[in-house]
Amino acid sequence: MSRILITGSSDGLGLMSARHLADEGHAVTLHARTPERAGDAREALPGAEHVVVGDVSTIAGVRAVAEQAASTGPFDAVIHNVGIGYREPRRVETVDGLEHVFAVNVLAPYLLTALLPRPRRLVYLSSGMARGGSAELDDLQWEHRRWNGAQAYSDSKLLDTVLAFGVARRWPDVLANTVEPGWVPTRMGGPGAPDDMALAPVTQAWLAAGEDPATQVTATHFRHQRPRPAPAPAESSSHQDALLDYCAGLTGTPLPT
Protein backbone atom coordinates (compact mmCIF):
# COMPACT_ATOMS: atom_id res chain seq x y z
CA MET A 1 0.00 0.00 0.00
CA SER A 2 1.23 3.51 -0.89
CA ARG A 3 0.29 6.83 0.70
CA ILE A 4 -0.55 9.32 -2.03
CA LEU A 5 -1.47 13.01 -1.96
CA ILE A 6 -3.45 14.36 -4.90
CA THR A 7 -3.91 18.10 -5.24
CA GLY A 8 -7.10 19.50 -6.74
CA SER A 9 -8.97 16.30 -6.00
CA SER A 10 -12.40 17.39 -4.80
CA ASP A 11 -13.74 16.67 -8.30
CA GLY A 12 -12.65 16.02 -11.90
CA LEU A 13 -9.53 14.08 -12.80
CA GLY A 14 -8.06 14.42 -9.33
CA LEU A 15 -11.04 12.71 -7.72
CA MET A 16 -11.10 10.08 -10.48
CA SER A 17 -7.42 9.30 -9.85
CA ALA A 18 -8.11 9.10 -6.12
CA ARG A 19 -10.94 6.61 -6.64
CA HIS A 20 -8.73 4.53 -8.93
CA LEU A 21 -5.96 4.38 -6.32
CA ALA A 22 -8.32 3.80 -3.39
CA ASP A 23 -9.91 0.89 -5.26
CA GLU A 24 -6.42 -0.62 -5.53
CA GLY A 25 -6.00 -0.40 -1.75
CA HIS A 26 -3.83 2.70 -1.49
CA ALA A 27 -4.23 5.38 1.18
CA VAL A 28 -5.27 8.60 -0.52
CA THR A 29 -5.16 12.14 0.81
CA LEU A 30 -7.43 14.54 -1.05
CA HIS A 31 -7.07 18.29 -1.39
CA ALA A 32 -9.86 20.86 -1.66
CA ARG A 33 -9.80 24.63 -1.97
CA THR A 34 -12.38 25.37 0.74
CA PRO A 35 -13.93 23.58 3.73
CA GLU A 36 -17.18 23.27 1.77
CA ARG A 37 -15.43 21.53 -1.12
CA ALA A 38 -13.56 19.37 1.39
CA GLY A 39 -16.93 18.15 2.64
CA ASP A 40 -17.97 17.35 -0.91
CA ALA A 41 -14.71 15.46 -1.46
CA ARG A 42 -15.14 13.45 1.73
CA GLU A 43 -18.70 12.56 0.69
CA ALA A 44 -17.52 11.58 -2.81
CA LEU A 45 -14.74 9.34 -1.47
CA PRO A 46 -15.49 8.35 2.13
CA GLY A 47 -12.53 5.99 2.14
CA ALA A 48 -9.99 8.80 1.72
CA GLU A 49 -7.44 8.80 4.52
CA HIS A 50 -7.37 12.61 4.88
CA VAL A 51 -8.58 15.79 3.20
CA VAL A 52 -6.34 18.86 3.33
CA VAL A 53 -7.73 22.33 2.66
CA GLY A 54 -6.20 25.42 1.13
CA ASP A 55 -6.41 27.87 -1.75
CA VAL A 56 -3.23 27.20 -3.71
CA SER A 57 -3.56 30.40 -5.73
CA THR A 58 -1.78 32.03 -2.79
CA ILE A 59 1.65 31.31 -1.37
CA ALA A 60 0.17 31.24 2.13
CA GLY A 61 -2.46 28.75 0.98
CA VAL A 62 0.16 26.39 -0.45
CA ARG A 63 2.11 26.60 2.79
CA ALA A 64 -1.03 25.72 4.74
CA VAL A 65 -1.68 22.70 2.51
CA ALA A 66 1.93 21.55 2.88
CA GLU A 67 1.76 21.90 6.67
CA GLN A 68 -1.47 19.92 6.91
CA ALA A 69 -0.24 17.22 4.56
CA ALA A 70 3.15 16.86 6.24
CA SER A 71 1.48 16.51 9.64
CA THR A 72 -0.16 13.26 8.49
CA GLY A 73 3.19 11.60 7.79
CA PRO A 74 5.36 11.15 4.68
CA PHE A 75 3.89 10.29 1.29
CA ASP A 76 5.14 7.72 -1.17
CA ALA A 77 3.85 9.82 -4.06
CA VAL A 78 2.33 13.21 -4.84
CA ILE A 79 0.18 13.83 -7.90
CA HIS A 80 0.23 17.53 -8.77
CA ASN A 81 -3.18 17.64 -10.40
CA VAL A 82 -4.51 21.05 -9.37
CA GLY A 83 -4.92 23.49 -12.26
CA ILE A 84 -6.80 26.32 -13.93
CA GLY A 85 -7.92 25.84 -17.53
CA TYR A 86 -7.37 27.56 -20.84
CA ARG A 87 -10.68 29.41 -21.02
CA GLU A 88 -9.84 32.11 -18.47
CA PRO A 89 -11.32 35.29 -19.97
CA ARG A 90 -9.02 37.82 -18.34
CA ARG A 91 -5.85 38.19 -16.36
CA VAL A 92 -6.51 37.93 -12.62
CA GLU A 93 -3.91 38.98 -10.08
CA THR A 94 -3.60 36.96 -6.88
CA VAL A 95 -3.06 38.48 -3.44
CA ASP A 96 0.66 37.92 -4.02
CA GLY A 97 0.55 40.07 -7.17
CA LEU A 98 0.96 37.08 -9.50
CA GLU A 99 -0.98 36.05 -12.58
CA HIS A 100 -3.41 33.39 -11.39
CA VAL A 101 -2.92 30.69 -14.04
CA PHE A 102 0.82 30.71 -13.39
CA ALA A 103 0.27 30.86 -9.62
CA VAL A 104 -1.98 27.79 -9.51
CA ASN A 105 -0.55 25.71 -12.36
CA VAL A 106 3.17 26.26 -11.83
CA LEU A 107 4.08 28.03 -8.61
CA ALA A 108 1.83 25.89 -6.39
CA PRO A 109 3.35 22.58 -7.59
CA TYR A 110 6.83 24.05 -7.22
CA LEU A 111 6.27 25.28 -3.68
CA LEU A 112 4.50 22.13 -2.52
CA THR A 113 7.36 20.07 -3.96
CA ALA A 114 9.88 22.22 -2.10
CA LEU A 115 8.01 22.14 1.22
CA LEU A 116 6.89 18.52 1.60
CA PRO A 117 9.20 15.73 2.74
CA ARG A 118 10.61 14.18 -0.40
CA PRO A 119 8.40 11.30 -1.69
CA ARG A 120 9.60 8.43 -3.85
CA ARG A 121 7.47 9.54 -6.81
CA LEU A 122 6.18 12.83 -8.19
CA VAL A 123 3.64 13.14 -10.99
CA TYR A 124 2.88 16.48 -12.64
CA LEU A 125 -0.13 17.03 -14.91
CA SER A 126 0.82 18.57 -18.23
CA SER A 127 -1.21 18.85 -21.45
CA GLY A 128 -0.94 18.45 -25.19
CA MET A 129 -1.24 22.24 -25.30
CA ALA A 130 2.23 22.44 -23.73
CA ARG A 131 3.65 22.07 -27.23
CA GLY A 132 2.30 25.52 -28.04
CA GLY A 133 3.72 27.05 -24.88
CA SER A 134 6.70 29.27 -24.25
CA ALA A 135 9.29 28.64 -21.55
CA GLU A 136 10.59 32.21 -21.59
CA LEU A 137 10.38 33.93 -18.21
CA ASP A 138 10.55 37.58 -19.22
CA ASP A 139 6.80 38.25 -18.91
CA LEU A 140 5.32 35.28 -17.07
CA GLN A 141 2.99 37.59 -15.16
CA TRP A 142 1.47 39.05 -18.35
CA GLU A 143 2.26 42.61 -17.32
CA HIS A 144 3.30 43.68 -20.83
CA ARG A 145 1.47 41.28 -23.16
CA ARG A 146 -2.17 41.42 -24.12
CA TRP A 147 -3.94 38.68 -22.14
CA ASN A 148 -4.54 35.34 -23.88
CA GLY A 149 -5.97 32.62 -21.66
CA ALA A 150 -5.13 29.75 -24.00
CA GLN A 151 -1.53 30.91 -24.30
CA ALA A 152 -1.21 31.39 -20.55
CA TYR A 153 -2.45 27.83 -20.04
CA SER A 154 -0.12 26.44 -22.72
CA ASP A 155 2.83 28.25 -21.15
CA SER A 156 1.94 26.92 -17.71
CA LYS A 157 1.67 23.31 -18.88
CA LEU A 158 5.02 23.55 -20.64
CA LEU A 159 6.52 25.01 -17.47
CA ASP A 160 5.06 22.12 -15.45
CA THR A 161 7.08 19.78 -17.65
CA VAL A 162 10.19 21.94 -17.27
CA LEU A 163 9.59 21.88 -13.49
CA ALA A 164 9.21 18.10 -13.34
CA PHE A 165 12.32 17.45 -15.41
CA GLY A 166 14.30 19.96 -13.34
CA VAL A 167 13.23 18.24 -10.12
CA ALA A 168 14.15 14.87 -11.65
CA ARG A 169 17.65 16.14 -12.47
CA ARG A 170 18.24 17.68 -9.04
CA TRP A 171 16.68 14.78 -7.11
CA PRO A 172 17.94 11.59 -8.81
CA ASP A 173 16.50 9.46 -5.99
CA VAL A 174 12.94 10.57 -6.90
CA LEU A 175 10.93 9.46 -9.93
CA ALA A 176 9.47 12.71 -11.34
CA ASN A 177 7.37 12.45 -14.50
CA THR A 178 4.65 14.27 -16.44
CA VAL A 179 1.33 13.15 -17.89
CA GLU A 180 -0.93 14.32 -20.70
CA PRO A 181 -4.34 13.04 -19.56
CA GLY A 182 -6.00 14.06 -22.83
CA TRP A 183 -8.67 16.64 -23.61
CA VAL A 184 -11.57 15.18 -21.67
CA PRO A 185 -15.03 16.52 -20.73
CA THR A 186 -14.31 17.63 -17.17
CA ARG A 187 -15.36 20.99 -15.77
CA MET A 188 -12.03 22.34 -17.02
CA GLY A 189 -12.09 20.61 -20.41
CA GLY A 190 -15.69 21.47 -21.25
CA PRO A 191 -18.53 19.26 -22.49
CA GLY A 192 -17.26 19.09 -26.07
CA ALA A 193 -13.86 17.57 -25.23
CA PRO A 194 -13.35 14.49 -27.45
CA ASP A 195 -10.93 12.21 -25.55
CA ASP A 196 -11.74 9.09 -23.54
CA MET A 197 -12.69 9.98 -19.98
CA ALA A 198 -12.05 6.44 -18.76
CA LEU A 199 -8.37 6.68 -19.72
CA ALA A 200 -7.78 10.16 -18.32
CA PRO A 201 -6.92 9.24 -14.67
CA VAL A 202 -5.13 5.95 -15.34
CA THR A 203 -1.60 7.04 -16.19
CA GLN A 204 -1.06 9.35 -13.23
CA ALA A 205 -2.35 6.69 -10.83
CA TRP A 206 -0.12 4.07 -12.49
CA LEU A 207 2.95 6.29 -12.20
CA ALA A 208 2.17 7.10 -8.57
CA ALA A 209 1.81 3.53 -7.34
CA GLY A 210 2.35 1.04 -10.15
CA GLU A 211 4.82 -1.81 -9.87
CA ASP A 212 5.21 -2.19 -13.64
CA PRO A 213 8.90 -1.75 -14.60
CA ALA A 214 7.70 0.88 -17.08
CA THR A 215 6.86 3.13 -14.11
CA GLN A 216 10.43 3.02 -12.77
CA VAL A 217 11.62 5.92 -14.89
CA THR A 218 12.18 9.62 -14.34
CA ALA A 219 12.09 12.77 -16.48
CA THR A 220 9.68 11.04 -18.85
CA HIS A 221 6.52 12.42 -20.44
CA PHE A 222 3.54 10.05 -20.76
CA ARG A 223 0.22 9.83 -22.51
CA HIS A 224 -2.01 6.82 -21.80
CA GLN A 225 0.82 4.84 -20.18
CA ARG A 226 3.14 5.32 -23.14
CA PRO A 227 6.18 7.59 -23.19
CA ARG A 228 6.13 10.32 -25.78
CA PRO A 229 8.63 13.05 -26.62
CA ALA A 230 8.51 16.00 -24.25
CA PRO A 231 8.60 19.58 -25.55
CA ALA A 232 12.23 20.51 -26.17
CA PRO A 233 12.56 23.18 -23.42
CA ALA A 234 11.80 20.54 -20.78
CA GLU A 235 15.06 18.80 -21.64
CA SER A 236 17.11 21.98 -21.25
CA SER A 237 19.00 22.29 -17.96
CA SER A 238 19.23 26.06 -18.45
CA HIS A 239 15.43 26.35 -18.74
CA GLN A 240 15.03 24.07 -15.73
CA ASP A 241 17.43 26.06 -13.56
CA ALA A 242 15.96 29.39 -14.65
CA LEU A 243 12.43 28.29 -13.69
CA LEU A 244 13.48 26.76 -10.38
CA ASP A 245 15.42 29.90 -9.48
CA TYR A 246 12.51 32.13 -10.52
CA CYS A 247 10.05 30.19 -8.35
CA ALA A 248 12.50 30.16 -5.44
CA GLY A 249 12.79 33.92 -5.68
CA LEU A 250 9.01 34.43 -5.71
CA THR A 251 8.38 32.17 -2.74
CA GLY A 252 11.57 32.61 -0.73
CA THR A 253 11.82 28.80 -0.69
CA PRO A 254 14.52 27.15 -2.79
CA LEU A 255 14.20 23.52 -3.78
CA PRO A 256 16.12 21.56 -1.12
CA THR A 257 19.34 19.92 -2.26
MOTAZI-V535801 format. One record per residue. N is the residue number from 1. RES is the residue in one small letter. OMEGA is omega in whole degrees, -180 to 180 (999 if undefined). D_LAST is the distance of its C-alpha to the last C-alpha in whole Angstrom. Layout:
# MOTAZI-V535801
n res omega d_last
N RES OMEGA D_LAST
N RES OMEGA D_LAST
This chain:
# MOTAZI-V535801
n res omega d_last
1 m 176 28
2 s 173 24
3 r -171 23
4 i 173 23
5 l 178 22
6 i 179 24
7 t 179 24
8 g -171 27
9 s 175 29
10 s 176 32
11 d 173 34
12 g -176 34
13 l 179 31
14 g 179 29
15 l 178 32
16 m 177 33
17 s 179 30
18 a 179 30
19 r 180 33
20 h -178 33
21 l 178 30
22 a 178 32
23 d 178 35
24 e 175 33
25 g 180 32
26 h 179 29
27 a -172 28
28 v 170 27
29 t 180 26
30 l 175 27
31 h 177 26
32 a -177 29
33 r -176 30
34 t 176 32
35 p 179 34
36 e 179 37
37 r 175 35
38 a 177 33
39 g 177 37
40 d -179 37
41 a 179 34
42 r 178 35
43 e -179 39
44 a -180 38
45 l -176 36
46 p -179 37
47 g 178 35
48 a -179 32
49 e -180 30
50 h 168 29
51 v 176 29
52 v -171 26
53 v 174 28
54 g 179 26
55 d -174 27
56 v 170 24
57 s 179 25
58 t 178 24
59 i 178 21
60 a 179 23
61 g 177 24
62 v 179 20
63 r 179 19
64 a 178 22
65 v -180 22
66 a -180 18
67 e 178 20
68 q -178 23
69 a -178 21
70 a -178 19
71 s -180 22
72 t -179 23
73 g -176 21
74 p 177 18
75 f 172 19
76 d -178 19
77 a 172 19
78 v 173 18
79 i 179 21
80 h -175 20
81 n -172 24
82 v -180 25
83 g 173 26
84 i -172 29
85 g -172 32
86 y -176 33
87 r 179 37
88 e -171 36
89 p -177 39
90 r 177 37
91 r 176 34
92 v 180 33
93 e 179 31
94 t 179 29
95 v 178 29
96 d -180 26
97 g -178 28
98 l 176 26
99 e -165 28
100 h 178 28
101 v 176 27
102 f -176 24
103 a -177 23
104 v -171 24
105 n -174 23
106 v -174 20
107 l 179 18
108 a 176 19
109 p 178 17
110 y -173 14
111 l 178 14
112 l 176 15
113 t -177 12
114 a -173 10
115 l -175 12
116 l 169 13
117 p -171 12
118 r 176 11
119 p 177 14
120 r -176 15
121 r 175 16
122 l 179 16
123 v -179 19
124 y 180 20
125 l 175 23
126 s -177 24
127 s 172 28
128 g 179 31
129 m 177 31
130 a -178 28
131 r 174 30
132 g -177 31
133 g 176 28
134 s 177 27
135 a 179 23
136 e -173 25
137 l -170 23
138 d 177 26
139 d -180 28
140 l -177 26
141 q 176 27
142 w 178 31
143 e -175 32
144 h 179 34
145 r 171 35
146 r -173 37
147 w 174 36
148 n -174 36
149 g 180 34
150 a 179 34
151 q 178 32
152 a 178 30
153 y 179 29
154 s 178 29
155 d -176 26
156 s -179 24
157 k 171 24
158 l -179 24
159 l 174 21
160 d 179 20
161 t 175 20
162 v 179 18
163 l -178 15
164 a -177 15
165 f 175 15
166 g 177 12
167 v 179 10
168 a -179 12
169 r -178 11
170 r -179 7
171 w -176 8
172 p 178 11
173 d -179 11
174 v 175 12
175 l -178 15
176 a -175 15
177 n 180 19
178 t -176 21
179 v 164 25
180 e -179 28
181 p -176 30
182 g 178 33
183 w -172 35
184 v -172 37
185 p 169 39
186 t 175 37
187 r 179 37
188 m -174 35
189 g -180 36
190 g -173 40
191 p -178 43
192 g -178 44
193 a -168 40
194 p -172 42
195 d -174 39
196 d -179 39
197 m -177 38
198 a -179 38
199 l -169 35
200 a -178 33
201 p -168 31
202 v -171 31
203 t -179 28
204 q 176 25
205 a 178 27
206 w 179 27
207 l -178 24
208 a -172 22
209 a -175 25
210 g 177 27
211 e 176 27
212 d 177 29
213 p -180 27
214 a 178 27
215 t -175 24
216 q -178 22
217 v 177 20
218 t -177 17
219 a 180 17
220 t -178 21
221 h -174 23
222 f 165 26
223 r 180 30
224 h 175 32
225 q 177 30
226 r 175 30
227 p 173 28
228 r -177 29
229 p 176 27
230 a 173 25
231 p -172 26
232 a -178 25
233 p -180 22
234 a -179 20
235 e -174 20
236 s 179 19
237 s 179 16
238 s 175 17
239 h 180 18
240 q -177 15
241 d -180 13
242 a -180 16
243 l -180 16
244 l 178 12
245 d 180 13
246 y -180 16
247 c 177 15
248 a 179 13
249 g 180 16
250 l -173 18
251 t -173 16
252 g -177 15
253 t 177 12
254 p 174 9
255 l -179 6
256 p 178 4
257 t 999 0
